[in-house]
């Protein structure tokens, strides 16, 4: 019944989904809490740096999932890998737009 995979190899297809959710959520929460809720706390540069770090996390997870999709794996693992890669692409796009909004919109617009 054992497939010969290590513990981390069983989770590889899911890394894109988990990294996308965590990276997008982290970028959104840090950005909204530090700049848009409390105007004097941080500047736009901080949001951009956090966005880039979260973007790196999302891209790394997406690449792991994409690698599983490209390999000769079972259909279920390949499907989860493809879903993870596509969700990572969507989250990366959202992070880029949220980081760009910190540069475009004034932090205390209200």
Helices and strands as residue ranges (DSSP letters): H 7-11, G 12-14, H 15-31, I 32-36, H 44-70, H 75-104
